[in-house]
């Protein structure tokens, strides 16, 4: 857990959203317990993957069953503070991909995400926050994909210019996905 905190402390925010969310996450380390598991019903760590193809013009997204929208891949830390290991597990589970590479060993983005109340596996999950770290990953567009039917019902390489047409989560499109696209263009 201390390594995770240090990783966040050294992270250099890209914009004001990241600056404020970094401060918020570091405060959570002081005020909350059990933030690596869903036992903390208010907030806990999650991890996401911004998976790009070799020319950085497409992003792999899944059609998320709970949110009925195209979204990035990712999941909960579930007690593991090594979020790079967690995201590799999530990518394999959600897409079937096993041959991926981190384009940076460091966190690519961080964000505090609101999660609306929803039903999961027949149980109601109250609204809460995800303390989310995102990693930039490259995968081969020709590799075979396989959905995880209990979580997603589609996988697609989407042109970055078309994400706003595919995802119906406007806040994510305007504030997160657009930021990630901008960062890739600027640095990769």
C-alpha positions in Angstrom: 0.0 0.0 0.0 2.9 2.3 0.7 4.3 1.8 -2.8 0.9 2.7 -4.3 0.8 5.9 -2.2 4.3 6.8 -3.4 3.4 6.2 -7.0 0.5 8.7 -6.6 2.7 11.2 -4.8 5.2 11.2 -7.6 2.5 11.5 -10.3 2.7 14.8 -12.2 -0.9 16.0 -13.0 -1.7 16.8 -16.6 -4.6 19.2 -15.9 -6.6 20.7 -13.1 -8.9 17.6 -12.8 -5.8 15.4 -12.2 -4.3 18.0 -9.8 -7.5 18.1 -7.7 -8.1 14.3 -7.9 -4.5 13.6 -6.8 -5.0 15.8 -3.7 -8.3 14.1 -3.0 -6.8 10.5 -3.3 -3.9 11.4 -1.0 -6.4 12.7 1.6 -8.3 9.5 1.4 -5.1 7.6 2.4 -5.3 9.6 5.6 -9.0 9.4 6.3 -10.3 6.0 5.1 -9.5 2.4 5.8 -9.6 -0.6 3.6 -9.5 1.4 0.3 -8.1 -1.5 -1.7 -11.3 -3.5 -1.3 -15.0 -3.1 -1.9 -15.5 -3.5 1.8 -15.1 0.3 1.9 -18.5 1.2 0.5 -17.7 4.9 0.1 -14.5 4.7 -2.0 -12.0 2.2 -3.1 -9.3 1.7 -5.7 -9.9 0.7 -9.3 -7.7 0.5 -12.3 -8.4 1.2 -16.0 -6.6 0.5 -19.3 -6.4 2.9 -22.2 -5.5 0.3 -24.8 -4.3 1.7 -28.1 -3.1 0.1 -31.3 0.3 0.6 -32.8 -0.5 3.9 -34.6 -2.5 5.2 -31.6 -5.6 5.9 -33.8 -7.8 3.3 -32.2 -8.7 2.3 -28.7 -10.1 -1.0 -27.5 -13.4 -0.5 -25.7 -16.0 -2.9 -24.4 -19.8 -2.5 -24.3 -20.3 -2.5 -20.5 -23.5 -4.3 -19.5 -24.2 -2.4 -16.3 -23.8 1.1 -17.9 -25.1 0.2 -21.3 -22.2 2.1 -22.9 -18.9 1.6 -24.7 -16.2 2.1 -22.1 -12.5 1.4 -21.3 -11.5 -1.9 -19.7 -10.7 -2.1 -16.0 -11.8 -3.3 -12.6 -11.4 -3.2 -8.8 -8.1 -3.6 -6.9 -9.8 -6.3 -4.7 -7.1 -6.1 -2.1 -4.1 -6.0 -4.5 -2.0 -2.8 -4.3 0.0 -3.8 -7.4 -2.4 -2.2 -9.9 -0.3 -3.0 -12.9 -0.8 -6.7 -12.1 -4.6 -6.1 -11.5 -5.0 -4.3 -14.9 -3.3 -7.2 -16.8 -5.7 -9.6 -15.1 -8.7 -7.4 -16.0 -7.6 -7.1 -19.6 -7.3 -10.9 -19.9 -10.6 -11.5 -18.3 -12.5 -8.8 -20.2 -11.0 -9.1 -23.6 -9.0 -12.3 -23.8 -5.8 -10.4 -24.7 -2.6 -11.7 -23.2 0.0 -10.1 -25.4 -0.1 -6.4 -24.3 2.7 -4.0 -23.4 2.8 -1.0 -21.1 3.8 2.1 -23.0 5.0 3.5 -19.7 5.8 1.8 -16.4 4.2 4.8 -14.7 0.6 5.7 -14.2 -0.8 7.4 -17.3 -3.7 9.1 -15.7 -5.6 9.4 -12.4 -9.2 10.3 -11.7 -11.8 10.1 -9.0 -14.9 8.6 -10.7 -18.5 8.6 -9.4 -20.2 5.2 -9.7 -24.0 5.4 -9.7 -26.0 2.9 -7.7 -26.6 -0.3 -9.8 -27.5 -4.0 -9.6 -24.6 -6.4 -9.8 -25.2 -10.2 -9.6 -28.7 -9.6 -8.3 -27.5 -7.3 -5.5 -27.9 -3.5 -5.2 -24.6 -1.6 -5.0 -24.9 1.9 -3.6 -23.3 4.9 -5.3 -19.7 5.3 -4.4 -16.3 6.6 -5.7 -13.6 4.8 -7.6 -10.1 6.1 -6.9 -8.9 5.2 -10.4 -5.4 4.9 -11.9 -5.1 4.4 -15.7 -2.3 2.7 -17.5 -1.5 3.2 -21.2 -1.2 -0.1 -23.0 -0.6 -1.2 -26.6 -2.1 -4.3 -28.1 -2.2 -5.8 -31.6 -5.5 -5.0 -33.4 -5.2 -8.5 -35.1 -5.2 -10.4 -31.8 -8.3 -12.5 -31.1 -10.8 -10.9 -28.6 -13.3 -12.6 -26.4 -16.0 -11.0 -24.3 -16.7 -11.6 -20.7 -20.5 -12.2 -20.9 -21.3 -11.3 -17.2 -19.6 -7.9 -17.7 -19.6 -6.9 -21.4 -21.4 -7.8 -24.5 -19.0 -6.5 -27.1 -15.4 -5.5 -27.8 -14.4 -3.2 -30.5 -11.4 -1.2 -31.7 -12.9 2.3 -32.0 -11.3 5.2 -33.9 -10.4 7.9 -31.3 -12.4 10.4 -33.4 -15.5 8.2 -33.0 -15.5 7.6 -29.2 -18.0 10.5 -28.6 -20.4 8.8 -31.1 -20.1 5.4 -29.4 -20.0 6.1 -25.7 -23.2 7.5 -24.2 -21.4 8.5 -21.0 -21.0 12.2 -21.8 -19.0 13.1 -18.7 -16.5 10.4 -19.4 -16.2 11.4 -23.1 -15.8 15.1 -22.3 -13.6 14.8 -19.2 -11.7 11.5 -19.3 -11.6 10.0 -22.7 -10.8 13.3 -24.4 -8.0 13.9 -21.9 -6.5 10.5 -22.6 -6.7 11.1 -26.3 -5.0 14.4 -25.9 -2.2 12.9 -23.7 -1.5 10.2 -26.2 -1.3 12.7 -29.0 1.0 14.9 -27.0 3.4 12.2 -25.6 3.1 9.2 -27.8 
